[in-house]
Amino acid sequence: MLGVIERPNSFSFLASQKRWACNALDDDKTLVEGLWTLGSHKKYMKLYKARVDWILDKIKGIVPEDVQRIQGPSLQAGHDGSLVRARGLDKDEERKKVVKRRQELIMQQMRAQ
């Protein structure tokens, strides 16, 4: 995150171009691909999704083609045939948004009285 803030151009370029070996099973990955994997991992999504999205948004502002290349294949067909993003809102976030909307409606009703 420090590299994105202090030297966004050079950091974004290096994060999208430089490859590093993850393990023996996978091919070499860039930092952007590693961040995408971390953000879409079910175990870590709740903890790191907001940070990863923020970092990827900052990088996307400088090298959009590399981030879009990685984000493009994330669309997968759901069980009912609809397209679902792999990094879509999880159930907890959806529930929180519904509760927030319900609270806003209640507050509007109280103001109207």
Residue pairs with C-beta under 8 A, 6 or more apart in sequence:
1 51
1 54
1 55
3 11
3 15
4 11
4 12
4 55
4 58
4 59
8 58
8 61
8 62
9 62
11 59
12 58
12 59
12 61
12 62
12 63
13 62
13 63
14 31
15 30
15 31
15 32
15 35
15 59
16 30
16 31
16 32
16 59
16 63
16 66
16 67
17 30
17 66
18 30
18 31
19 28
19 29
19 30
20 28
20 29
20 30
20 31
21 28
22 28
22 29
22 34
29 37
30 66
32 56
32 59
32 66
32 67
32 70
33 70
35 52
35 55
35 56
36 52
36 56
36 70
36 71
36 74
36 87
38 44
38 48
38 52
39 45
39 48
39 49
39 52
39 53
39 56
39 87
40 74
40 86
40 87
45 87
45 90
46 90
46 92
49 87
49 90
53 87
56 67
56 71
59 66
59 67
60 67
60 68
74 85
74 86
74 87
75 83
75 84
75 85
75 86
76 83
76 84
76 85
76 86
77 83
77 84
78 84
89 97
